[in-house]
Amino acid sequence: MMGIVNVTPDSFSDGGRYATVDQAVERAVALVAQGADILDLGAESTRPGATPVGEQEEMDRLLPVLQAVVKQTTVPISVDTMKSRVAREALHVGASIINDVTAMRFDPDMAAVVAQSAAGIVMMHMQGMPTTMQESPRYDSVVDDVRMFFVERIAAAERAGIAKSQIVLDPGFGFGKLLIHNLELLNHLSSFDQLGCPMLVGLSRKAFLGKILDRPVQDREWGTAAAVALAVDRGASIIRVHDVANMRDVVMVAAAVRAATHTSKQEDYA
């Protein structure tokens, strides 16, 4: 379970709620108490149409929070950034994972930072960039196209000296994808198992759930729960969510059902 801490004024779900250091640290500590195994800190919104943030402003938002969270928690900390300098500073302060929505394509120096640090790297699929990604996304076959993208990015990472064991893949739900693309990816998530890397999914409160349910962001938790359960059943290893406490229950039940298909010990499920 990866708990989200957005240190931003404009994130789609909770922008502005944790904009001060004290608010963000309190949120991070609460998520760990709820059962978060990893924290994901972000200081630049990547919602559709988001305005890019300068490197210095991103670090000014992020680093004081990261420094405080490192002192008050013991779980691994991921930093959601596409900038190599931000990543380098975050790793120096105490982060151990970089979550790059561009899969290290935006900043050519990102791969070297990850390789030299031996940090984990989450490489996400995104068609376009946040400012334009939802204008007219098109695919020949979204599942095949995303798979081919992952194959290319894994190869690029390995050429840069990043071990495959450092890599996590994220199909990028809601990033340059229409409703049907998101549904197809979720339905066929298990097809990415053959790539040999853990799969992270970010489904929490996403717009495609709102389109199905006709509900605003704050009323999408039941829809999130359904999508999370399906993702776990289809092999997702890391679930990135806002509501850790309730989604942890969903994950535990879904994981138990999935595990039951691989065990013959009936007494474990009595």
Backbone torsions as a table, in degrees:
resi	resn	phi	psi	omega
1	MET	NA	123.2	178.2
2	MET	-109.2	117.5	-179.9
3	GLY	-91.0	136.7	-174.4
4	ILE	-92.9	129.5	172.2
5	VAL	-126.3	103.3	-179.6
6	ASN	-94.6	114.0	178.6
7	VAL	-96.8	60.5	-172.3
8	THR	-138.4	156.3	175.1
9	PRO	-90.6	-6.7	-167.9
10	ASP	-137.2	18.8	175.4
11	SER	-66.0	151.3	-169.3
12	PHE	-64.3	-31.1	-173.7
13	SER	-102.2	-44.7	-172.5
14	ASP	-133.0	25.9	-179.5
15	GLY	-55.8	129.8	178.0
16	GLY	90.0	-15.7	-176.6
17	ARG	-74.1	-27.8	-176.4
18	TYR	-128.3	44.1	-172.9
19	ALA	-80.2	-20.4	177.4
20	THR	-96.5	160.7	-179.7
21	VAL	-60.1	-47.3	-178.0
22	ASP	-61.5	-43.2	179.7
23	GLN	-63.7	-43.8	-177.5
24	ALA	-67.7	-41.4	179.5
25	VAL	-66.7	-42.1	177.2
26	GLU	-59.2	-42.1	178.6
27	ARG	-64.3	-44.1	-179.9
28	ALA	-60.7	-46.1	179.6
29	VAL	-63.0	-39.9	179.3
30	ALA	-65.1	-39.8	179.4
31	LEU	-64.5	-39.3	177.4
32	VAL	-64.8	-41.2	177.6
33	ALA	-62.3	-31.3	178.6
34	GLN	-77.0	-13.2	177.7
35	GLY	119.8	11.9	177.8
36	ALA	-65.2	131.4	177.4
37	ASP	-90.1	-23.1	-179.9
38	ILE	-141.0	146.2	171.3
39	LEU	-110.3	140.3	178.2
40	ASP	-119.0	109.3	-177.9
41	LEU	-99.5	130.2	178.5
42	GLY	-132.2	137.7	-178.7
43	ALA	-120.9	10.8	174.5
44	GLU	-139.9	122.0	-179.8
45	SER	-69.0	138.6	175.1
46	THR	-117.9	22.5	175.9
47	ARG	-65.3	158.7	178.1
48	PRO	-54.6	128.4	179.2
49	GLY	82.3	4.9	-177.0
50	ALA	-64.6	143.9	176.7
51	THR	-80.9	129.1	179.0
52	PRO	-59.9	150.4	179.8
53	VAL	-111.8	139.8	178.3
54	GLY	-66.4	156.8	-177.8
55	GLU	-56.9	-47.4	-177.1
56	GLN	-67.6	-40.9	178.8
57	GLU	-63.4	-39.5	178.4
58	GLU	-62.2	-43.4	179.6
59	MET	-68.4	-36.4	179.0
60	ASP	-63.5	-35.2	177.2
61	ARG	-74.1	-43.3	-168.0
62	LEU	-81.2	-51.2	-165.8
63	LEU	-63.5	-40.2	177.3
64	PRO	-62.3	-37.2	177.8
65	VAL	-67.5	-46.5	-179.5
66	LEU	-59.2	-45.4	179.5
67	GLN	-58.1	-42.1	-179.0
68	ALA	-72.1	-40.6	-178.7
69	VAL	-65.8	-38.8	178.6
70	VAL	-58.7	-36.1	-178.4
71	LYS	-75.6	-24.7	-172.2
72	GLN	-108.4	-3.5	178.5
73	THR	-135.4	165.9	179.5
74	THR	-121.0	-1.3	-178.9
75	VAL	-78.5	156.9	175.4
76	PRO	-60.7	145.4	-179.8
77	ILE	-117.7	127.8	175.8
78	SER	-102.1	144.4	176.4
79	VAL	-118.6	125.5	-177.1
80	ASP	-88.4	97.0	-179.0
81	THR	-151.4	153.5	175.8
82	MET	-111.3	5.8	-174.9
83	LYS	-108.6	129.2	-174.3
84	SER	-66.9	-36.1	-180.0
85	ARG	-67.5	-41.0	176.3
86	VAL	-61.8	-43.9	179.0
87	ALA	-60.9	-44.9	-178.9
88	ARG	-60.9	-46.0	-179.5
89	GLU	-66.2	-39.6	179.9
90	ALA	-64.7	-41.7	178.3
91	LEU	-65.2	-37.0	177.9
92	HIS	-64.2	-37.4	-178.4
93	VAL	-74.9	-29.0	178.1
94	GLY	147.2	-1.6	173.6
95	ALA	-68.0	156.2	179.9
96	SER	-129.2	-2.0	-179.8
97	ILE	-138.5	138.7	172.4
98	ILE	-111.3	127.5	-179.2
99	ASN	-108.4	99.1	-172.8
100	ASP	-107.1	110.5	-177.4
101	VAL	-67.5	-14.1	177.9
102	THR	-97.6	3.3	-179.0
103	ALA	55.7	39.6	176.6
104	MET	68.0	24.8	177.6
105	ARG	-94.8	-26.5	-176.9
106	PHE	-69.6	-45.9	-176.2
107	ASP	-116.4	113.8	-176.5
108	PRO	-64.4	-15.1	-179.8
109	ASP	-90.6	-6.1	-176.4
110	MET	-62.3	-42.2	-177.2
111	ALA	-60.7	-40.0	179.8
112	ALA	-65.8	-38.7	178.6
113	VAL	-62.0	-44.9	-179.3
114	VAL	-67.6	-44.0	-178.5
115	ALA	-62.0	-43.8	-177.4
116	GLN	-70.1	-27.2	-176.6
117	SER	-93.7	-17.3	-173.5
118	ALA	61.6	25.7	178.1
119	ALA	-74.2	161.7	170.4
120	GLY	-72.6	151.0	178.1
121	ILE	-134.5	123.1	173.9
122	VAL	-94.9	120.0	179.8
123	MET	-108.9	115.4	-175.6
124	MET	-103.5	146.4	173.2
125	HIS	-85.1	131.5	174.9
126	MET	-147.0	129.7	174.1
127	GLN	-89.9	115.3	-176.4
128	GLY	84.1	-155.7	178.7
129	MET	-126.0	162.8	-175.8
130	PRO	-51.7	-34.9	-178.0
131	THR	-65.5	-27.7	-173.0
132	THR	-128.9	-2.6	-166.1
133	MET	-62.8	-24.4	-177.1
134	GLN	-100.0	9.7	-176.2
135	GLU	-69.5	-46.8	178.3
136	SER	-162.1	63.2	-179.4
137	PRO	-64.9	135.2	179.9
138	ARG	-138.7	145.6	178.7
139	TYR	-141.3	148.6	168.8
140	ASP	-70.8	-48.9	173.2
141	SER	-149.8	111.3	-171.7
142	VAL	-60.0	-39.4	-179.0
143	VAL	-66.5	-47.0	179.2
144	ASP	-65.9	-40.1	-179.3
145	ASP	-65.4	-42.4	178.8
146	VAL	-67.1	-39.2	177.6
147	ARG	-61.1	-45.5	178.7
148	MET	-62.6	-38.3	176.7
149	PHE	-60.9	-45.6	179.9
150	PHE	-62.7	-42.5	179.0
151	VAL	-58.4	-44.0	-179.4
152	GLU	-66.8	-42.2	-177.3
153	ARG	-71.9	-35.1	175.0
154	ILE	-61.9	-44.8	179.7
155	ALA	-62.3	-42.3	179.1
156	ALA	-63.9	-40.9	178.9
157	ALA	-63.8	-43.5	-179.4
158	GLU	-66.8	-36.3	176.6
159	ARG	-63.8	-29.6	179.9
160	ALA	-82.4	-1.7	178.5
161	GLY	96.7	12.4	177.7
162	ILE	-90.2	125.5	179.5
163	ALA	-71.1	146.7	179.8
164	LYS	-60.9	-28.2	179.3
165	SER	-67.3	-14.3	177.8
166	GLN	-86.3	-13.1	-167.4
167	ILE	-94.4	133.7	169.9
168	VAL	-122.0	141.3	-178.8
169	LEU	-108.8	145.4	179.1
170	ASP	-134.5	118.1	-178.0
171	PRO	-69.5	-9.2	172.7
172	GLY	73.5	54.7	176.9
173	PHE	-58.4	126.3	178.5
174	GLY	85.9	-2.4	-178.5
175	PHE	-104.9	94.5	-178.1
176	GLY	71.7	42.1	-177.0
177	LYS	-145.5	139.2	174.0
178	LEU	-83.7	172.8	-179.9
179	LEU	-52.2	-48.7	-176.7
180	ILE	-63.7	-34.6	178.6
181	HIS	-65.3	-44.2	178.7
182	ASN	-62.1	-41.3	-179.6
183	LEU	-67.1	-40.5	179.1
184	GLU	-65.6	-41.5	178.8
185	LEU	-63.3	-43.8	179.3
186	LEU	-64.5	-41.1	-178.7
187	ASN	-64.9	-31.5	-175.8
188	HIS	-113.3	25.2	-176.7
189	LEU	-57.5	-35.5	-177.9
190	SER	-65.3	-16.6	-179.2
191	SER	-68.9	-15.1	179.4
192	PHE	-86.8	-4.2	179.8
193	ASP	-57.1	-35.4	-175.5
194	GLN	-64.1	-14.7	-179.3
195	LEU	-76.0	-17.2	173.4
196	GLY	79.8	19.5	177.6
197	CYS	-125.9	147.7	175.8
198	PRO	-60.3	151.3	-179.3
199	MET	-111.4	126.5	173.1
200	LEU	-102.9	138.5	175.7
201	VAL	-127.1	137.2	176.0
202	GLY	-116.0	96.5	-175.6
203	LEU	-112.1	-8.9	-168.7
204	SER	-60.0	114.9	172.7
205	ARG	61.6	20.1	-173.0
206	LYS	-64.6	157.4	-176.3
207	ALA	-61.7	-33.3	-179.2
208	PHE	-65.7	-29.8	173.9
209	LEU	-68.7	-38.0	177.3
210	GLY	-63.5	-34.7	178.4
211	LYS	-68.5	-39.0	178.6
212	ILE	-67.2	-43.9	-172.3
213	LEU	-92.1	-16.8	-172.3
214	ASP	56.6	51.1	-179.7
215	ARG	-131.2	148.4	176.2
216	PRO	-72.1	170.1	-175.3
217	VAL	-50.7	-46.3	-173.2
218	GLN	-70.3	-10.0	-178.2
219	ASP	-114.4	29.6	-176.1
220	ARG	-109.5	15.1	-175.7
221	GLU	-67.5	-38.0	178.5
222	TRP	-67.4	-39.6	176.1
223	GLY	-64.4	-40.1	175.7
224	THR	-60.1	-43.3	-179.5
225	ALA	-59.3	-42.7	179.5
226	ALA	-63.5	-44.9	-179.2
227	ALA	-66.1	-40.0	178.7
228	VAL	-62.9	-44.6	179.3
229	ALA	-59.6	-42.9	179.0
230	LEU	-65.7	-39.2	179.5
231	ALA	-63.6	-42.7	177.9
232	VAL	-63.3	-43.3	178.7
233	ASP	-60.1	-30.8	-178.4
234	ARG	-94.3	10.7	168.9
235	GLY	104.0	7.2	178.0
236	ALA	-61.4	138.4	-178.1
237	SER	-98.7	-31.8	-177.7
238	ILE	-128.3	128.2	-179.7
239	ILE	-112.7	117.0	-176.8
240	ARG	-97.4	115.6	-172.7
241	VAL	-140.9	160.9	172.7
242	HIS	-84.4	-41.4	-174.2
243	ASP	-101.4	86.8	-174.8
244	VAL	-68.5	-43.9	-172.9
245	ALA	-57.4	-53.5	-178.0
246	ASN	-72.6	-39.1	-178.6
247	MET	-70.9	-24.0	175.6
248	ARG	-63.9	-40.0	176.3
249	ASP	-61.8	-43.1	178.4
250	VAL	-59.8	-46.7	-178.5
251	VAL	-63.6	-43.1	-178.2
252	MET	-61.9	-42.2	179.6
253	VAL	-69.3	-46.6	-179.5
254	ALA	-62.2	-40.0	179.5
255	ALA	-67.2	-37.4	177.8
256	ALA	-64.2	-41.1	178.0
257	VAL	-64.2	-43.6	179.3
258	ARG	-63.0	-42.0	-178.9
259	ALA	-66.7	-29.2	-177.8
260	ALA	-63.1	-23.9	179.2
261	THR	-78.2	-7.9	-176.9
262	HIS	-119.6	16.3	-179.6
263	THR	-134.3	152.1	176.8
264	SER	-114.1	7.8	-177.6
265	LYS	-89.4	90.9	-176.2
266	GLN	-60.9	-31.6	-175.6
267	GLU	-66.7	-22.4	178.9
268	ASP	-66.4	-20.4	-175.6
269	TYR	-119.7	20.2	-179.4
270	ALA	-72.3	NA	NA
